[in-house]
Amino acid sequence: MGEQPIFSTRAHVFQIDPNTKKNWVPTSKHAVTVSYFYDSTRNVYRIISLDGSKAIINSTITPNMTFTKTSQKFGQWADSRANTVYGLGFSSEHHLTKFAEKFQEFKEAARLAKEKSQEKAELTSTPSQESAGGDLQSPLTPESINGTDDERTHEVTQNSEPRAEPTQNALPFSHRGDHRITELEPEGTLETVSKRISNEGAQILLQGYRSSAISKHWEAELATLKGNNAKLTAALLESTANVKQWKQQLAAYQEEAERLHKRVTELECVSSQANAVHTHKAELNQTIQELEETLKKKEEEIEKLKQEIDNARELQEQRDSLTQKLQEVEIRNKDLEGQLSDLEQRLERSQKEQEAFRNNLKTLLEILDGKIFELTELRDNLAKLLECS
């Protein structure tokens, strides 16, 4: 019947950079369909994704693969046959969880299928072993020691989670000189004094608004750095655990290598199995070389982790510097607020004095109007007396 799609979803597809083995390279410009396929003739499961006519994912699921969730919407797995690591970015955590469940389900199905095929192979190979005679057991193969190529490659790439390096987008901090408020002296007219007070008040208010905007900006920068610091701390803890696990695996590999060397020595003592011993010896030497290569890769991973620790320390220093700058801005902001409050009080006193001055002027005008009215009546009376005389 061939291959049939059994589950499909949509996601953004990425592959690990083959040069750095650290950064992600997008292989699709937009979200594409990612499907699980089942080949009934070969009894295998595959993950396939097409971008137009180009196959950007063609990965056969093996029992040694592991799908790792690196965030709420991103997951990855390593494919040693394709010699790469695939990453998928989903639109929601629900789609990621569903894809991971299907991955685990089909991985278990692949494991069961592999065990059944191994049982059939053992049943078919049993008669030939009995006819060969002898009680000598065949030595362990390299695959029983180190697992398949998928497993070895997966151990190296399983925890190579890409971490986005924080970008330096801090805005330049503009230093402002201290604004000195001079005492208002009653020179000139009252209108001139009022204008001077209004101009200085507007300048103080403008500086207060600028200080508030800068304070909000640094608070946002500090929050971003705190988030990045938390992510880096979690990554460092995870990396430390991985280093311990790799050291344990390395110790197990060394013990297994010593045991295999002893086994080779024992097999060389058996003359009837000389050809088989030479073959197994060559295989064991190849296994030892592979273990040495794995050790080198682990050491490179440890160096990378040390560099990441140094980067985390630099980010911590930047965070402390920004915290200090934020405190300085807050202190200056408080000073400006005090100056603004003082100026408001002075404006209020000036307005009260101006209001009292206006009231006095009104009173003087009323008195002046009364005097003018009396003078007018007096003039009229004098004019009448002149006319009468």
Secondary structure, DSSP 8 states (H G I E B T S, - for coil): --EEEEEEEEEEEEEE-TTTSSSEEES-SS-EEEEEEEETTTTEEEEEEEETTEEEEEEE--TT---EE-SSSEEEEEETTTTEEEEEE-SSHHHHHHHHHHHHHHHHHHHHHHHHHHHHHHHHHHHHHHHH--S------HHHHH--HHHHHHHHHTT----------------------------S-HHHHHHHHHHHHHHHHHHHHHHHHHHHHHHHHHHHHHHHHHHHHHHHHHHHHHHHHHHHHHHHHHHHHHHHHHHHHHHHT-GGGHHHHHHHHHHHHHHHHHHHHHHHHHHHHHHHHHHHHHHHHHHHHHHHHHHHHHHHHHHHHHHHHHHHHHHHHHHHHHHHHHHHHHHHHHHHHHHHHHHHHHHHHHHHHHHHHHHH-
